[in-house]
Amino acid sequence: MSAQGVAVLLSWLSCCGSAVWRYSTNSPNYHIFSTRSTETSVFSERFQVMEEAPSTLSKIKLEYEGTLFSEWSVPATCSVKNKSSPKTELRCSSPGVQTIRPIVTGPDSEEERNLSVDSSHICFLWYYKVINFFHNLTQVAVIWIYDPENADPNELLWNANEPSLNSIILTKQLATLGQKPGIYTTLRRRIYLPYDKMKNGTWHILIPMTTDDVLKEIKGNQVAFQDCFIADFLFLLTFPLLTIPEIPGFLPISSPHGSQLIAAWADCVPSSVVVVADMETFQTNDSFRTWTRIRVPPNILTEDERHSVSDVSLSRDGIFFLINGILYIKSFTGFKRLGISENLPDSGIIGITTRKWCWVKYLLKAKRRSSMAIWTENEVYLGYTFLKFVKIITTEKLKNLLNISSAATLTIHNVEYPGHPLELALLLNYCTACNINKTIYVVIYNEDTEQWVYQDFALDVSTDSFLTPHFIYAALPDLILRDKHRIYYCYHNFTETGVLQTPTEFGNLSRLSHNSIIHDIFIDYYGNVVVKMENNIMFYFKINIRAAIKLHLWTNSTMKSLILLSSSAQIYLIYVFENGTVQPREYPLKLESQSVHFTTKEKCPYMAFHNNILSVFYFLDKGQNLSIWAQIVYPENVGLYIVVESYGPNILQEKEQVHYEIALGYCTKTTTVTFFQNINYEAVDDYFKLQDQNTGLRLVQVRPSEYGRACPIAQKVFQIAVGCDSTKYIAVKGFNKKDCLQHDFFYVIEKSYLRNQPSKNLRVKYNWKKYGCPLRLDFGEKFHPLVQLYNDNGYVEDVEVNFIVWEIHGRKDYSFNNTMKKSGCLNEAQTWKSMTKLNQHLPLEEAWGPENYKHCFSYAIGKPGDLNQPYEIINKSNYNHLIWPGDHSGMYVFRVKILDPNYSFCNLTAIFAIETFGMIPSPSGYLVAAFLFVLMLLFFSILVLSYFHYMRIYKQYLYEPINRYDRKQKNN
């Protein structure tokens, strides 16, 4: 928060409402709350900018807002800078729980806090800023180290563009000691390191823009400076998000005057938030650092309509507003009313909602998954991207599904998305007379299977009661419900239900908060639940806990606020002032709950809870299994154990082992669970149906059998997707797109070499991008394809199971060196000829595959036949090779397909090309005859010409000398 914002906030709190007091530190999110930090003496050694000093105590800022302040009461191990100042600094020399309380004048006393001050060696933090490059969809993270006790104000506010002088010196000093950061992604387990040497005290790390690997963590080497280390930093980094710009002349849109704040956020991008107040609507895309106002064009809504927003939702298409039963959308292109043209009702809409829990990955057999739900009293619609809406159910159909009498009244009470990534929950009102009471039922709809499941839950409430569901982050559809005064819990798949209890007033939170009513409930991924009242009194409990405690007062009762989660998974209180300004403030939920637990003497029943669950999503293919373990350490005679619960289709078998140890009064219990399938897909009647029945998404959660509010993490939740992993693919080793001239070309296949015996030759275009570089082989060289499996992380394994190949353009002028007999067949094996004959109605690529594969190694399978035929099935170890014709060369483009039905749910195929050479093509008969005719004609022509040539020579050298002699005799 800026200094001006703090001043505004403090001035407001000090003049209005009851007195409160709080604390803060320079480290963001109260990350360093310990007895020590450091005044880095290296600064004075190099630049003489400060005197060399030993390590000092960490500063904790205390703030009191009120008029009755006298002085601060602190323990002897702590000291305050100015004991009589409402705003001062606290330093503690010893770790432990420090009881702090402001002393005030008058009969009343202020509440005390028990602050847990650590003795951690964490003194420094990572700072990062991101530079986006849209031309190649990459981001550069500029990283340096800073000390919160000696940082620049811009660094503390997280708006610095470059490191301060102190941070440059500190970063360089730690770099000389071997420090070097890296960015580690949580979902894909990728590691990105600096691509260059340090520049100006900063490292630069290049990372790709992603939407499915957004959770990242900055980690460094275990390097210490003055016995101080750097804390790891968890953050969220997505594609750059844009806010809708504010256009001059547009008008405010808000909730009714005097109403509480309404918020909506993107499920996987908590940094993108929309807040609706009673004077404006605000949006942020950078975790509350900057805000823009959302306004609408004039002449579309009346003055009353603009100030009548009852609900808001955020999606990729824009911001949805619900106003007087009508749905509107504000996007970059404008402000629009939605209705019949979008397959939505023109009026009568009573609610909208979006997903609350982020699942980046999930297995979806259907075509798409909804992003929002809209409902009236009698209809439910699902919304998809690009403003596509589909009505999925009406109350009349629900009556038939639930066997409810047509005379009864059934309406839709509320709708919410559970923790399951493919489900939607409906709360239904059921009554007959509907005068005094009604019954709330719950049904859950699965978008993948399109099935409705009635849950074993019924809650009788008065007819004017309105319940809001909040599903917790769990594998089971567990939820808590709230009305104005109470919280109802539904745990362990609706087997445990009841009213959340409090130490007094039997769970009526209003009586414990000066008759205020419940405003909102905040639930995070760690199982923390905070109930916020309209007067800002808050209650706290954990999921699966049946009682709540009251937290210390943090915010003035007249301030309008709400609780949100930042991109670094930290809790913030968002304040909206009457002048239209928005101020975020970090809220130390962990420290505040520890303070109350210290007073109530509540402790966690176990000492440690460990597990090897490192991901929230696991894929299981055929033949694979998943083993996870969890370990709990607890005092002897407590009797705890590990509970493994799962939810979803019954498609997995489980094998559980428990190992137990006891030593020095503590018990260690380790549970190992293996998930697997044991189904044979070979030679079944309906291969695809059996696959579909045994694929799906199953959610699993691992938790201790008992825990309390003081325990750090409630449970571990993850998905097991059984089915085809879309990132899997196969390739033939030795083929690429680099070792050849990268261009397309044409070639001709002689018609006699084709399967279907066409009437003319086939002219084929070689698509280099699709086929890659062909492998050139001598016609006498055999070829054995080595198929390899890959995923988005790279090479996985060599494929050892059976596969088949075929020439995609229909060539048949190749064969295999192994025969059926040599391969060990007892009956005739399947071949392309037999399979295409059997499946003439199917194209070539579908005629033979894992769905109809039968082996030949049993007398009970197949029929006797000629075993001297080529064996056309290849695997890694059977030494079956492709062989080429000896009378001509050619270009072959093959497709390979995995044939083993027990290898993968995916239809794994790949393409490779081979060009043979070394054989002179055989000429045609006409060409040979023509050549012989020309050759003989040439021979006889030369013979005749030589005859006349030699006759002339003979005449010249035989007759002419005689004539000359006769003439000479006559002359003599």
ZARODREN-508810 format. One record per residue (C-alpha): residue in one letter; x, y, z. Coordinates in steps of 0.2 Angstrom, whole numbers. Layout:
N
 residuo    xx    yy    zz
       a     X     Y     Z
...
//
This chain:
972
 residuo    xx    yy    zz
       m     0     0     0
       s     6    17    -4
       a    10    30     9
       q    -5    41     3
       g   -16    26     4
       v   -11    21    21
       a   -14    39    27
       v   -32    39    19
       l   -35    22    27
       l   -29    27    45
       s   -38    44    44
       w   -54    35    40
       l   -52    22    53
       s   -47    34    67
       c   -63    45    64
       c   -76    32    62
       g   -82    17    72
       s   -74     8    86
       a   -55     7    90
       v   -44    -7    82
       w   -26   -10    82
       r   -15   -21    71
       y     3   -24    66
       s    13   -26    50
       t    31   -28    44
       n    41   -23    29
       s    41   -40    21
       p    27   -44    10
       n    13   -56    16
       y    22   -56    34
       h    34   -68    26
       i    48   -63    38
       f    41   -62    56
       s    56   -66    66
       t    68   -60    79
       r    82   -55    66
       s    85   -47    50
       t   102   -39    45
       e   110   -22    42
       t   121   -28    29
       s   138   -22    33
       v   145   -25    16
       f   137    -8    11
       s   149     2    22
       e   164    -9    17
       r   162    -4    -2
       f   153    13    -2
       q   153    20    15
       v   135    23    14
       m   131    17    32
       e   141    12    47
       e   145    -6    50
       a   133   -14    62
       p   129   -31    68
       s   113   -40    65
       t    98   -31    72
       l    81   -36    78
       s    67   -37    65
       k    54   -22    65
       i    36   -25    69
       k    25   -10    66
       l    11    -7    78
       e    -4     4    74
       y   -18     9    85
       e   -34    19    79
       g   -44    27    92
       t   -44    41   104
       l   -42    32   121
       f   -24    26   118
       s   -12    27   133
       e     3    16   130
       w     9    -1   124
       s    10   -16   135
       v    24   -28   129
       p    34   -42   137
       a    51   -39   144
       t    59   -48   129
       c    53   -35   118
       s    55   -16   116
       v    45    -2   108
       k    53    13   100
       n    40    25   108
       k    29    17   121
       s    16    31   121
       s    14    33   102
       p    -1    25    94
       k    11    21    79
       t    27    14    84
       e    40     0    81
       l    42   -16    91
       r    57   -27    92
       c    59   -44   101
       s    75   -52   105
       s    69   -69   110
       p    58   -80    99
       g    41   -87   105
       v    24   -80   109
       q    24   -62   113
       t     8   -54   121
       i     5   -37   115
       r    -9   -25   121
       p   -13    -7   120
       i   -17     1   137
       v   -32    13   135
       t   -40    25   147
       g   -58    22   153
       p   -66     6   160
       d   -64    -4   145
       s   -48   -13   139
       e   -42   -18   122
       e   -40   -36   117
       e   -22   -43   117
       r   -13   -52   104
       n    -1   -67   106
       l    11   -64    92
       s    22   -79    87
       v    39   -73    83
       d    51   -85    75
       s    69   -87    76
       s    71   -90    57
       h    87   -87    47
       i    77   -80    33
       c    81   -62    31
       f    81   -59    12
       l    68   -60    -2
       w    67   -62   -20
       y    60   -48   -31
       y    55   -50   -49
       k    48   -40   -63
       v    42   -47   -80
       i    45   -40   -97
       n    33   -47  -111
       f    38   -51  -128
       f    22   -54  -139
       h    31   -58  -155
       n    38   -74  -149
       l    26   -77  -134
       t    39   -76  -121
       q    42   -67  -105
       v    58   -62   -96
       a    59   -62   -77
       v    71   -49   -71
       i    76   -55   -53
       w    86   -48   -39
       i    88   -50   -20
       y    82   -37    -8
       d    82   -35    11
       p    65   -28    17
       e    74   -19    32
       n    85    -9    19
       a    74    -9     4
       d    69     6    -7
       p    50    11    -4
       n    47     6   -22
       e    53   -11   -19
       l    42   -13    -3
       l    27    -7   -14
       w    32   -19   -28
       n    32    -6   -41
       a    51    -5   -44
       n    58    -6   -61
       e    76    -9   -56
       p    85   -13   -40
       s    90     0   -27
       l   108     3   -23
       n   107    -8    -7
       s    99   -22   -17
       i   112   -21   -31
       i   126   -23   -18
       l   117   -37    -9
       t   113   -47   -25
       k   131   -45   -31
       q   138   -51   -14
       l   127   -66   -14
       a   131   -70   -32
       t   150   -70   -28
       l   145   -83   -14
       g   137   -94   -27
       q   119   -88   -27
       k   109   -91   -43
       p    90   -91   -45
       g    79  -103   -55
       i    61  -103   -59
       y    52  -119   -55
       t    35  -123   -61
       t    23  -133   -50
       l    12  -142   -63
       r    24  -147   -77
       r    39  -148   -66
       r    50  -137   -78
       i    65  -128   -73
       y    71  -111   -81
       l    88  -104   -77
       p    96   -87   -81
       y   101   -87   -99
       d   115   -74   -97
       k   127   -67   -84
       m   122   -55   -71
       k   119   -37   -77
       n   117   -22   -65
       g   114   -33   -51
       t   100   -43   -59
       w    97   -60   -67
       h    87   -63   -83
       i    77   -79   -85
       l    67   -82  -101
       i    51   -92   -99
       p    37   -96  -112
       m    20   -88  -110
       t     8  -102  -104
       t   -10  -105   -98
       d    -8  -122   -91
       d     8  -120   -81
       v     5  -103   -72
       l    11  -108   -54
       k    29  -104   -52
       e    42  -103   -38
       i    58   -94   -37
       k    72  -104   -28
       g    90  -102   -26
       n   105  -111   -20
       q   108  -114    -1
       v   119   -99     1
       a   120   -89    17
       f   126   -71    20
       q   129   -66    38
       d   119   -82    43
       c   104   -76    33
       f    96   -85    19
       i    83   -80     5
       a    65   -86     6
       d    58   -96    -9
       f    45   -85   -18
       l    28   -93   -25
       f    19   -83   -38
       l     7   -84   -52
       l    13   -79   -70
       t     1   -80   -84
       f    -2   -72  -101
       p    -2   -53   -99
       l   -20   -48   -95
       l   -28   -33  -101
       t   -41   -22   -91
       i   -56   -15  -100
       p   -51     4  -103
       e   -62    18   -96
       i   -70    28  -110
       p   -73    47  -106
       g   -92    50  -105
       f   -97    33   -99
       l  -107    32   -83
       p  -104    22   -67
       i  -112     5   -64
       s  -114    -1   -46
       s  -124   -11   -33
       p  -139    -2   -24
       h  -134    11   -11
       g  -128     5     6
       s  -126   -13     0
       q  -110   -23     3
       l   -96   -26    -9
       i   -98   -40   -22
       a   -83   -48   -30
       a   -79   -60   -44
       w   -62   -67   -50
       a   -55   -79   -63
       d   -54   -97   -55
       c   -36  -100   -62
       v   -30   -81   -62
       p   -34   -74   -44
       s   -25   -58   -49
       s   -39   -54   -60
       v   -54   -47   -50
       v   -69   -37   -52
       v   -76   -28   -37
       v   -94   -20   -37
       a   -97    -6   -24
       d  -112     5   -21
       m  -104    19   -31
       e   -92    11   -44
       t   -86    -5   -52
       f   -67    -9   -51
       q   -56   -21   -60
       t   -38   -26   -57
       n   -27   -38   -66
       d   -11   -37   -56
       s   -16   -43   -39
       f   -24   -26   -32
       r    -9   -15   -37
       t   -18    -5   -49
       w   -37    -3   -52
       t   -48     4   -66
       r   -66     9   -66
       i   -78    -1   -76
       r   -91    10   -84
       v  -105     8   -97
       p  -111    19  -111
       p  -126    31  -108
       n  -143    28  -115
       i  -143     9  -112
       l  -148     8   -94
       t  -158    20   -84
       e  -151    28   -68
       d  -160    15   -57
       e  -154     1   -68
       r  -136     7   -67
       h  -136     6   -48
       s  -145   -11   -47
       v  -131   -24   -50
       s  -136   -39   -39
       d  -122   -51   -45
       v  -106   -51   -56
       s   -96   -64   -64
       l   -79   -64   -74
       s   -75   -74   -89
       r   -65   -74  -105
       d   -79   -65  -114
       g   -80   -51  -102
       i   -89   -45   -86
       f  -107   -51   -83
       f  -119   -40   -73
       l  -135   -46   -67
       i  -147   -31   -66
       n  -166   -33   -62
       g  -166   -51   -68
       i  -158   -47   -85
       l  -140   -52   -90
       y  -128   -39   -97
       i  -110   -41  -103
       k   -96   -28  -103
       s   -82   -32  -115
       f   -68   -23  -125
       t   -80   -21  -139
       g   -95   -14  -129
       f  -109   -16  -117
       k  -123   -28  -122
       r  -139   -35  -116
       l  -141   -54  -117
       g  -157   -63  -121
       i  -166   -74  -133
       s  -153   -72  -147
       e  -140   -80  -136
       n  -153   -93  -130
       l  -155   -85  -113
       p  -171   -79  -105
       d  -175   -60  -108
       s  -179   -58   -89
       g  -182   -68   -73
       i  -164   -73   -71
       i  -160   -75   -52
       g  -142   -80   -52
       i  -126   -82   -61
       t  -110   -91   -55
       t   -93   -96   -61
       r   -80  -109   -56
       k   -71  -106   -40
       w   -58  -119   -39
       c   -44  -120   -52
       w   -41  -136   -61
       v   -29  -133   -76
       k   -29  -151   -81
       y   -44  -163   -81
       l   -50  -177   -92
       l   -65  -172  -102
       k   -73  -185  -114
       a   -86  -173  -119
       k   -82  -159  -132
       r   -82  -144  -120
       r   -84  -138  -102
       s   -94  -124   -96
       s   -87  -108   -88
       m  -103  -101   -80
       a  -120  -106   -75
       i  -136   -95   -76
       w  -153  -100   -68
       t  -171   -94   -66
       e  -183  -102   -54
       n  -187  -116   -66
       e  -172  -117   -78
       v  -153  -119   -78
       y  -142  -114   -92
       l  -123  -117   -95
       g  -112  -104  -103
       y   -97  -107  -114
       t   -84   -96  -122
       f   -90   -85  -136
       l  -106   -82  -128
       k  -113   -99  -131
       f  -127  -104  -119
       v  -137  -121  -118
       k  -152  -125  -107
       i  -148  -141   -98
       i  -163  -144   -86
       t  -180  -138   -80
       t  -189  -141   -64
       e  -202  -152   -73
       k  -188  -164   -79
       l  -181  -164   -62
       k  -197  -169   -54
       n  -197  -184   -66
       l  -179  -188   -62
       l  -182  -187   -43
       n  -199  -195   -43
       i  -207  -180   -36
       s  -226  -178   -37
       s  -232  -165   -50
       a  -243  -157   -37
       a  -228  -152   -26
       t  -218  -136   -29
       l  -200  -138   -35
       t  -190  -122   -39
       i  -171  -119   -40
       h  -164  -111   -25
       n  -146  -109   -29
       v  -133  -115   -41
       e  -114  -117   -38
       y   -99  -126   -45
       p   -91  -139   -33
       g   -73  -144   -31
       h   -75  -157   -45
       p   -69  -149   -62
       l   -84  -157   -72
       e   -99  -155   -60
       l  -112  -143   -56
       a  -123  -143   -40
       l  -141  -137   -38
       l  -150  -132   -22
       l  -168  -135   -24
       n  -183  -129   -15
       y  -196  -142   -11
       c  -213  -139    -2
       t  -231  -143    -4
       a  -241  -130     5
       c  -226  -118     5
       n  -233  -107    19
       i  -220  -109    34
       n  -206  -121    29
       k  -198  -128    14
       t  -185  -142    11
       i  -168  -139     3
       y  -162  -154    -8
       v  -145  -155   -17
       v  -143  -163   -34
       i  -126  -164   -44
       y  -124  -164   -63
       n  -109  -171   -72
       e  -105  -162   -88
       d   -95  -177   -95
       t  -108  -191   -92
       e  -123  -179   -92
       q  -130  -188   -77
       w  -140  -181   -62
       v  -137  -188   -45
       y  -148  -185   -30
       q  -138  -182   -14
       d  -143  -189     3
       f  -146  -172    10
       a  -162  -163    16
       l  -162  -147    26
       d  -179  -139    33
       v  -179  -120    33
       s  -192  -106    34
       t  -199  -101    17
       d  -190   -84    17
       s  -173   -92    21
       f  -160   -90     7
       l  -144  -101     8
       t  -128   -98    -1
       p  -117  -114    -4
       h   -98  -113    -3
       f   -90  -129    -9
       i   -73  -133    -1
       y   -57  -138   -10
       a   -60  -157    -8
       a   -62  -173   -18
       l   -79  -176   -11
       p   -93  -164   -14
       d   -92  -156     3
       l   -99  -139     6
       i  -104  -126    19
       l  -120  -116    18
       r  -124   -99    25
       d  -139   -89    29
       k  -139   -73    37
       h  -135   -79    55
       r  -128   -97    54
       i  -116  -109    45
       y  -122  -127    40
       y  -108  -140    36
       c  -110  -155    25
       y   -94  -166    26
       h   -88  -183    20
       n  -100  -184     5
       f  -115  -178    15
       t  -113  -191    29
       e  -110  -178    42
       t  -121  -163    43
       g  -125  -150    56
       v  -124  -132    62
       l  -107  -124    65
       q  -105  -122    83
       t   -97  -108    93
       p   -92  -107   112
       t  -108   -98   116
       e  -125   -93   107
       f  -126  -111    99
       g  -119  -106    82
       n  -128   -90    80
       l  -114   -79    73
       s  -125   -63    73
       r  -127   -63    92
       l  -108   -64    93
       s  -105   -49    82
       h  -117   -36    88
       n  -132   -42    78
       s  -123   -41    61
       i  -127   -53    47
       i  -115   -64    37
       h  -108   -55    22
       d   -96   -68    14
       i   -86   -84    17
       f   -68   -85    11
       i   -61  -103     8
       d   -43  -106     2
       y   -34  -121    -5
       y   -26  -125    13
       g   -43  -128    21
       n   -44  -111    30
       v   -62  -104    31
       v   -65   -86    37
       v   -83   -80    39
       k   -84   -61    37
       m   -99   -52    45
       e  -105   -35    38
       n   -97   -26    52
       n   -80   -34    48
       i   -80   -46    63
       m   -73   -62    57
       f   -74   -81    63
       y   -62   -94    58
       f   -62  -113    57
       k   -55  -127    46
       i   -64  -138    34
       n   -71  -154    42
       i   -71  -144    58
       r   -88  -142    67
       a   -84  -127    78
       a   -78  -109    74
       i   -68   -96    84
       k   -69   -77    84
       l   -54   -68    77
       h   -47   -52    83
       l   -55   -36    76
       w   -44   -30    62
       t   -55   -18    53
       n   -67    -4    58
       s   -85    -9    58
       t   -90     5    46
       m   -78     0    33
       k   -84    -9    18
       s   -72   -23    14
       l   -70   -41     7
       i   -57   -55     8
       l   -48   -60    -8
       l   -33   -71   -13
       s   -18   -63   -22
       s    -7   -71   -35
       s     5   -77   -22
       a    -8   -86   -13
       q    -9   -73     1
       i   -25   -66     9
       y   -29   -48     7
       l   -43   -37    13
       i   -49   -25     0
       y   -56    -8     6
       v   -67     3    -4
       f   -69    21     2
       e   -84    33    -1
       n   -73    44   -13
       g   -71    29   -25
       t   -53    23   -20
       v   -49     5   -17
       q   -35     0    -5
       p   -29   -18    -2
       r   -21   -23    14
       e   -12   -39    18
       y   -21   -50    32
       p   -10   -62    42
       l   -23   -75    45
       k   -10   -88    51
       l    -3   -76    64
       e   -21   -71    69
       s   -27   -88    71
       q   -11   -93    81
       s   -15   -79    93
       v   -32   -85    97
       h   -26  -104    98
       f   -14   -99   111
       t   -27   -91   121
       t   -39  -106   119
       k   -24  -118   122
       e   -29  -128   106
       k   -16  -139    98
       c   -15  -150    83
       p   -17  -168    87
       y    -2  -173    77
       m    15  -168    75
       a    19  -170    57
       f     9  -175    41
       h    20  -179    26
       n    16  -186     9
       n    24  -188    -8
       i     9  -181   -18
       l    19  -168   -28
       s     5  -165   -42
       v   -13  -161   -42
       f   -15  -171   -58
       y   -10  -189   -63
       f   -13  -198   -79
       l   -15  -217   -79
       d   -14  -226   -96
       k   -16  -245   -98
       g    -4  -255   -88
       q     1  -241   -77
       n    -1  -239   -59
       l     1  -224   -46
       s     8  -227   -29
       i     7  -213   -16
       w    11  -213     2
       a     7  -202    17
       q    14  -202    35
       i     8  -195    51
       v    18  -193    67
       y     7  -191    83
       p     9  -194   102
       e     7  -211   108
       n   -10  -218   113
       v   -19  -205   102
       g   -24  -217    89
       l   -23  -207    73
       y   -22  -215    55
       i   -22  -209    37
       v   -39  -208    28
       v   -39  -210     9
       e   -55  -206     1
       s   -60  -205   -18
       y   -74  -199   -28
       g   -79  -203   -46
       p   -82  -218   -57
       n   -77  -235   -50
       i   -63  -238   -63
       l   -48  -241   -52
       q   -43  -254   -40
       e   -34  -250   -24
       k   -21  -259   -14
       e   -16  -252     3
       q    -2  -256    15
       v     1  -249    32
       h    18  -248    41
       y    18  -243    60
       e    33  -238    71
       i    34  -231    89
       a    48  -223    98
       l    51  -211   112
       g    33  -209   115
       y    28  -205    97
       c    20  -215    84
       t    24  -215    65
       k    11  -222    54
       t    14  -223    35
       t     0  -228    23
       t     5  -233     5
       v    -9  -234    -8
       t    -7  -241   -26
       f   -20  -237   -39
       f   -21  -248   -54
       q   -32  -257   -67
       n   -33  -275   -71
       i   -43  -277   -87
       n   -38  -286  -103
       y   -44  -277  -118
       e   -38  -290  -131
       a   -51  -300  -141
       v   -66  -292  -133
       d   -83  -290  -141
       d   -84  -271  -140
       y   -67  -264  -138
       f   -72  -246  -138
       k   -87  -248  -126
       l   -75  -257  -114
       q   -63  -243  -115
       d   -76  -230  -112
       q   -83  -239   -97
       n   -66  -239   -89
       t   -60  -222   -92
       g   -64  -206   -83
       l   -59  -194   -69
       r   -57  -199   -51
       l   -53  -187   -37
       v   -43  -193   -22
       q   -40  -184    -5
       v   -28  -190     8
       r   -30  -183    26
       p   -27  -187    44
       s   -41  -196    53
       e   -42  -181    65
       y   -36  -163    65
       g   -40  -146    72
       r   -40  -128    68
       a   -22  -127    73
       c   -16  -139    60
       p    -7  -131    45
       i   -14  -141    30
       a   -30  -150    31
       q   -29  -163    17
       k   -21  -166     0
       v   -32  -167   -15
       f   -27  -173   -33
       q   -35  -180   -48
       i   -32  -197   -57
       a   -37  -197   -75
       v   -39  -214   -83
       g   -39  -212  -101
       c   -29  -205  -116
       d   -16  -192  -112
       s   -17  -180  -127
       t     1  -175  -124
       k     7  -193  -129
       y    13  -197  -146
       i    25  -209  -155
       a    39  -207  -167
       v    50  -218  -177
       k    68  -216  -172
       g    80  -208  -184
       f    68  -197  -193
       n    67  -178  -192
       k    64  -163  -203
       k    82  -156  -203
       d    93  -168  -213
       c    86  -164  -230
       l    81  -151  -242
       q    65  -143  -235
       h    53  -143  -249
       d    38  -151  -257
       f    39  -161  -273
       f    30  -173  -284
       y    33  -191  -289
       v    23  -205  -298
       i    19  -222  -292
       e    17  -236  -306
       k    -1  -242  -306
       s     5  -260  -304
       y    12  -256  -287
       l    -4  -251  -280
       r   -16  -261  -269
       n   -33  -256  -278
       q   -25  -259  -296
       p   -31  -243  -303
       s   -31  -239  -322
       k   -17  -226  -322
       n    -2  -221  -312
       l    -4  -211  -296
       r     4  -194  -295
       v     8  -190  -277
       k    14  -174  -268
       y    27  -176  -255
       n    22  -165  -240
       w    38  -161  -231
       k    30  -153  -216
       k    19  -168  -214
       y    31  -182  -218
       g    47  -175  -213
       c    64  -180  -221
       p    64  -197  -230
       l    77  -210  -225
       r    87  -215  -240
       l    91  -234  -240
       d    99  -246  -253
       f    86  -257  -260
       g    95  -272  -253
       e    95  -265  -235
       k    82  -271  -223
       f    73  -259  -211
       h    67  -262  -193
       p    57  -247  -186
       l    61  -242  -168
       v    45  -234  -161
       q    47  -222  -147
       l    35  -214  -135
       y    35  -195  -131
       n    25  -183  -121
       d    26  -164  -118
       n    41  -167  -107
       g    50  -177  -120
       y    56  -195  -122
       v    47  -208  -112
       e    52  -225  -118
       d    55  -237  -132
       v    39  -245  -137
       e    41  -264  -135
       v    23  -270  -140
       n    16  -275  -157
       f    13  -262  -170
       i     9  -262  -189
       v    14  -251  -204
       w     6  -248  -220
       e    10  -237  -235
       i    -3  -222  -235
       h    -4  -220  -253
       g    -8  -238  -256
       r     9  -246  -261
       k    10  -265  -260
       d    28  -267  -267
       y    36  -271  -251
       s    36  -286  -239
       f    43  -293  -222
       n    58  -304  -219
       n    49  -315  -206
       t    36  -328  -210
       m    22  -333  -199
       k    30  -350  -195
       k    47  -342  -191
       s    38  -330  -179
       g    30  -345  -170
       c    12  -344  -176
       l     1  -359  -173
       n   -13  -352  -184
       e   -13  -340  -198
       a    -9  -323  -192
       q   -18  -307  -197
       t   -12  -298  -212
       w   -17  -282  -222
       k   -25  -293  -235
       s   -36  -303  -223
       m   -41  -288  -213
       t   -46  -277  -228
       k   -56  -291  -235
       l   -65  -294  -218
       n   -68  -275  -216
       q   -71  -269  -234
       h   -83  -256  -227
       l   -69  -247  -218
       p   -55  -236  -225
       l   -38  -244  -225
       e   -32  -236  -209
       e   -47  -242  -199
       a   -47  -260  -205
       w   -34  -266  -193
       g   -30  -260  -176
       p   -31  -264  -157
       e   -49  -265  -158
       n   -49  -281  -168
       y   -32  -288  -165
       k   -30  -307  -162
       h   -13  -316  -160
       c    -9  -332  -169
       f     1  -341  -154
       s   -14  -352  -149
       y   -23  -365  -158
       a   -39  -359  -150
       i   -38  -342  -159
       g   -39  -340  -178
       k   -39  -353  -191
       p   -26  -365  -199
       g   -18  -358  -215
       d    -2  -356  -225
       l    11  -351  -212
       n    24  -347  -225
       q    16  -330  -228
       p    25  -314  -222
       y    22  -310  -204
       e    16  -292  -205
       i    17  -287  -186
       i    32  -279  -179
       n    39  -276  -162
       k    55  -271  -154
       s    62  -289  -152
       n    55  -300  -166
       y    68  -294  -179
       n    55  -292  -192
       h    61  -280  -205
       l    53  -271  -220
       i    61  -278  -237
       w    61  -269  -254
       p    59  -275  -271
       g    74  -279  -281
       d    69  -273  -298
       h    64  -255  -295
       s    67  -241  -282
       g    54  -229  -275
       m    47  -217  -262
       y    37  -225  -248
       v    27  -215  -235
       f    22  -227  -220
       r    10  -224  -206
       v    14  -234  -190
       k     0  -239  -177
       i     1  -247  -160
       l    -8  -264  -162
       d    -7  -270  -144
       p   -24  -267  -136
       n   -17  -266  -118
       y    -4  -253  -122
       s   -13  -236  -122
       f   -31  -228  -123
       c   -24  -217  -136
       n   -24  -221  -155
       l    -5  -219  -157
       t     1  -217  -175
       a    16  -209  -183
       i    22  -206  -201
       f    39  -209  -208
       a    46  -210  -226
       i    59  -221  -234
       e    67  -218  -252
       t    76  -234  -259
       f    90  -232  -272
       g   103  -242  -280
       m    93  -252  -294
       i    92  -246  -312
       p    74  -247  -317
       s    69  -261  -329
       p    65  -254  -347
       s    48  -258  -355
       g    48  -271  -370
       y    43  -258  -383
       l    58  -248  -378
       v    70  -263  -379
       a    63  -268  -396
       a    65  -250  -403
       f    82  -249  -396
       l    87  -266  -404
       f    79  -260  -421
       v    89  -244  -420
       l   104  -254  -415
       m   102  -267  -430
       l    98  -253  -442
       l   113  -244  -437
       f   124  -260  -439
       f   118  -264  -456
       s   120  -246  -461
       i   138  -246  -455
       l   140  -263  -464
       v   134  -256  -481
       l   143  -240  -479
       s   159  -249  -475
       y   157  -261  -490
       f   156  -246  -502
       h   170  -238  -492
       y   182  -253  -494
       m   176  -255  -512
       r   182  -238  -516
       i   199  -241  -507
       y   201  -257  -516
       k   197  -249  -533
       q   209  -235  -528
       y   224  -246  -523
       l   221  -261  -535
       y   215  -255  -552
       e   223  -238  -552
       p   241  -244  -550
       i   238  -256  -565
       n   232  -243  -576
       r   246  -232  -572
       y   258  -246  -576
       d   250  -249  -592
       r   251  -231  -597
       k   269  -231  -592
       q   273  -246  -603
       k   265  -238  -618
       n   275  -222  -615
       n   291  -232  -614
//
